[in-house]
């Protein structure tokens, strides 16, 4: 490992480029791009070699033929610091290049293609059998410079045309099968926005877009002040949810500190499934209840350890995670806890399996995506909760206790490589408290038995609000002075 790191450092630790020598800078950029492509080709060969080793080991253990190779994609992903889904795609790309498309692999070796454009050629020939795919690879012969100067669209068009010439039936069947893959997805966008994406048959997509366009044109013609695209976006939400503004009773989990809610603090909040949002936006969402009667806001107190933001655990003797503990772990983990994976939580899993005698607790639970939850059950994978010692408290008597370590999951692959994943900090983790807001659904606030606290409500909540306001006003007076 050390030798590999030294080789990499030698490759990139050249002297800084000479200012004004533009030609030399361009030459080095080109050379580095070629090296990146060659390294991608090497990674493909290594991934296939790992897959072969794993299949042999798993066959020796008696695994069924359809389960051979399980977990290899996740190992590749962790090594390349990618998500498990990306790792599986990279492994599939490697298999196709090494075993069926030697010309494309050679082009990657020499830098005539980068990894993305090699992926395009593999993707557009995925419906062909091995013989036809190899024939297309030979016809296009990317290593001879066929695609020099070509963009992504040109490469896709050439690959599609060649695939159709060699096996029109498979290409036609692939197009028919594509309709079964229609789907809708949601992903974050900057500034508290998101992308709602639908993969649809072309006829359905064109019809939906035309309907929204006609509606927007009509609204604009009657004096609607919104822009055309704003009308289309609002109409989409209203028609899908059936209600103006999209208020449908779906639960929204917003985590913020008490200071952000009550004292106008600027500590950002966190929206489950989205990420960090501005403090002002979060307060506006909570305050929107008065303007939107359909919106019900519930407050649940969450208590965290000083310094780290680690949530105080709650235990259960049940094998399945009960609803309250489930919400607790989802609030703590936010996204899949697999290193480098940011997929939504689909499964709540025992870190050390229940059948090995471990209890269903917050410490022994982790939120995972479905793919990795299955992967970690393959032979050779182990997981545990990593417990680090807190530093000694060298302060004076009465100082705050030393900070604890946030919940940390440690994964070990069949090769013995270890990867750790630490739960993300909650807003305001330095003070040890936060509030979780739930819209449309909710429950009773959780009680912090470990710290002898109880939920705030009525007079207690008003008193806490007054204390926060007094402290904030006191800070302002000091600044003015």
Buried (B, 14 or more C-beta within 10 A) or exposed (E): EEEEEEEEEEEEEEEEEEEEEEEEEEEEEEEBEBEEBBBBBEBBBBBBEBBEEBBEBBBEEEBEEEEBBBBBBBBBBBBBEBBBBBBBBBBBBBBBBBEBBBBBBBBBBBBBBBBEBBBBBBBBBEBBEEEBBBBBBEBBBBBEEBBEEBEEEEBBEBBEBBBBEBBEEBBEEBEEEEEEEEEEEEEBEEEBEEEEEEEBEEEEEEEBEEBBBEBBEEBBEEEBEEEBEEBBBBBBBBEEBEEEBEBEEEEBBBBBBBBBBBBEBEBBBBBBBBBEBBBEBBBEBBEBEEEEEEBEBBBBBBBBBBBBBBBBBBEBEEEEBEEEBBBBBBBBBBBBBBBBBEBBBBBBBBBBEBEEEBBBBBBBBBBBBBBBBBBBEBEBBBBBBBEEEBEEEEEEEEEEEBBBBBBBBBBBBBEEEEBEBBBBBBBBBEBBBBBBBBBBEBEEBBBBEEEEBEBBEEEEBEEBBEEBEEEBEEEEEEEEE
